[in-house]
């Protein structure tokens, strides 16, 4: 059951990253057209920088969960890699709890900001006069989804620790190994080739 939920949330995070990446690509095209039109025709596309800022903020918060499920967050692992399986599992769990506490505070503050925006019907002090609740709803929802995903992963990891399933703890919250990094970057091509070469030499 927990594994199915994990897979489902991971698919949502992957889909959201693709959407965010597509939106950023469109923003890059818009800014390029704006700069070109300004240089050649002395005409500007008003608001391109503002829209890009909104998209960047929203896509960033929705990318957090993707980093969580793919263990892509930056961690200092100089000492971590020298420890045994159990100390690493405990550190992974402690790290999740601390991150959950921080994101819980951050998400709650973001919700307060969003509620105040709705209450005062705030708009951006720009030429577009964008109602701020529109970009903020994507920003806040990304943080909330990340908090819920992080809460689930923390619970899942805790269950794995209780069951003494250390390989599962490592797959959920551990630092990625060199082999996993290679497979992630090369889609398994280099790793498969290396394994095939090793098997061929063994024969």
C-alpha positions in Angstrom: 0.0 0.0 0.0 2.7 2.5 1.0 4.7 1.5 -2.1 1.8 2.3 -4.4 1.2 5.7 -2.7 4.9 6.4 -3.1 4.8 5.6 -6.8 1.6 7.7 -7.3 3.1 10.7 -5.6 6.3 10.3 -7.5 4.4 10.3 -10.8 2.7 13.5 -9.8 6.0 15.1 -9.0 7.5 14.0 -12.3 4.5 15.4 -14.2 4.7 18.7 -12.3 8.4 19.1 -13.2 7.7 18.5 -16.9 4.9 21.2 -16.7 7.2 23.6 -14.9 10.0 23.0 -17.3 7.7 23.6 -20.2 6.5 26.8 -18.7 10.1 28.0 -18.1 10.9 27.2 -21.7 7.9 29.3 -22.9 9.1 32.1 -20.6 12.6 31.9 -22.2 11.1 32.2 -25.6 8.9 35.2 -24.5 11.9 37.0 -23.0 14.0 36.3 -26.2 11.2 37.8 -28.3 11.0 40.8 -25.9 14.7 41.5 -26.1 14.7 41.1 -29.9 11.7 43.3 -30.5 13.2 45.9 -28.2 16.5 45.9 -30.0 15.2 45.8 -33.6 11.8 47.5 -33.5 12.1 49.5 -30.3 9.0 47.8 -29.0 8.7 45.9 -25.7 6.4 43.1 -24.6 5.3 44.5 -21.2 5.3 42.1 -18.3 7.6 39.4 -19.7 10.0 39.7 -16.7 7.1 39.7 -14.2 5.5 36.6 -15.7 8.9 34.9 -15.7 9.3 35.6 -12.0 6.0 34.1 -11.2 6.6 31.0 -13.3 10.1 30.5 -11.8 8.7 30.7 -8.2 5.9 28.3 -8.9 8.0 25.8 -10.8 10.6 25.8 -8.1 8.2 24.9 -5.3 6.7 22.1 -7.4 10.2 20.8 -8.2 10.9 20.2 -4.5 8.9 17.0 -4.4 10.7 15.7 -7.5 14.0 16.2 -5.7 12.7 14.4 -2.7 11.5 11.3 -4.5 14.7 11.2 -6.6 17.0 12.0 -3.7 18.5 14.8 -5.8 18.9 17.3 -2.9 22.5 18.3 -2.1 23.8 16.6 1.1 27.3 16.7 2.7 28.2 13.0 2.8 31.9 13.0 3.7 31.2 11.4 7.1 27.9 9.7 6.1 29.5 7.3 3.6 32.0 6.1 6.3 29.2 5.0 8.6 27.5 1.7 8.9 23.9 1.0 7.6 22.2 1.7 10.9 23.8 5.0 11.6 23.1 6.1 8.0 19.4 5.0 8.4 19.1 7.0 11.6 20.7 10.1 10.0 18.3 9.8 7.0 15.3 9.7 9.3 16.5 12.6 11.5 17.2 14.6 8.3 13.6 13.9 7.1 12.1 15.0 10.4 14.1 18.3 10.5 13.2 19.0 6.9 9.6 18.3 7.6 9.7 20.7 10.5 11.2 23.5 8.4 8.9 23.0 5.4 5.9 22.8 7.8 6.7 26.3 9.1 7.5 27.6 5.6 4.2 26.2 4.1 2.1 27.6 7.0 3.6 31.1 6.5 3.0 30.8 2.8 -0.6 30.0 3.4 -0.9 33.0 5.7 0.5 35.2 3.0 -1.9 33.8 0.5 -4.9 34.4 2.8 -3.8 38.0 3.3 -3.6 38.4 -0.5 -7.2 37.2 -0.9 -8.4 39.3 2.0 -6.9 42.6 0.7 -7.3 41.7 -3.0 -3.7 42.6 -3.5 -2.4 43.3 -7.0 1.2 43.6 -8.3 2.5 47.2 -8.5 3.3 46.8 -12.2 1.9 47.6 -15.5 0.1 44.3 -15.6 -1.4 44.8 -12.1 -1.6 41.1 -11.7 -4.0 39.9 -9.0 -1.4 38.2 -6.7 -3.6 35.3 -5.7 -3.2 33.9 -9.2 0.6 33.3 -9.2 0.6 32.7 -5.4 -1.9 29.8 -5.6 0.6 27.8 -7.8 3.5 28.8 -5.4 1.6 27.8 -2.3 0.2 24.6 -3.7 3.7 23.5 -4.6 4.8 24.0 -1.1 1.8 22.2 0.3 2.3 19.2 -2.0 5.9 19.1 -1.0 5.0 19.1 2.7 2.5 16.3 2.2 5.0 14.3 0.1 7.7 14.8 2.7 5.3 13.8 5.5 4.5 10.5 3.6 8.1 9.7 2.9 8.9 10.4 6.6 6.2 8.0 7.7 7.2 5.4 5.1 10.9 5.6 6.2 9.9 5.3 9.8 8.0 2.1 9.1 11.0 0.8 7.1 13.3 1.5 10.1 10.9 -0.2 12.5 10.8 -3.2 10.2 14.6 -3.1 10.0 14.4 -2.9 6.2 17.6 -0.8 5.7 17.8 -1.2 1.9 14.3 0.4 1.7 15.4 3.2 4.0 18.3 3.9 1.7 16.1 3.8 -1.4 13.6 6.3 0.2 15.9 8.8 1.9 19.5 7.8 1.6 22.3 9.5 -0.4 22.5 8.1 -3.9 25.4 5.9 -4.7 27.8 6.5 -7.6 26.2 3.8 -9.6 22.7 5.4 -9.1 24.1 8.8 -10.1 25.5 7.2 -13.3 22.3 5.4 -14.1 20.3 8.6 -13.5 22.6 10.7 -15.7 22.9 8.2 -18.5 19.6 6.5 -18.3 21.3 3.2 -17.5 23.4 3.0 -20.6 26.9 3.3 -19.0 25.9 1.2 -16.0 24.6 -1.6 -18.2 27.6 -1.5 -20.4 29.9 -1.7 -17.4 28.1 -4.6 -16.0 28.1 -6.4 -19.4 31.8 -5.8 -19.7 32.4 -7.2 -16.2 30.3 -10.3 -17.0 32.2 -10.8 -20.3 35.5 -10.6 -18.6 34.3 -13.1 -16.0 33.4 -15.5 -18.7 
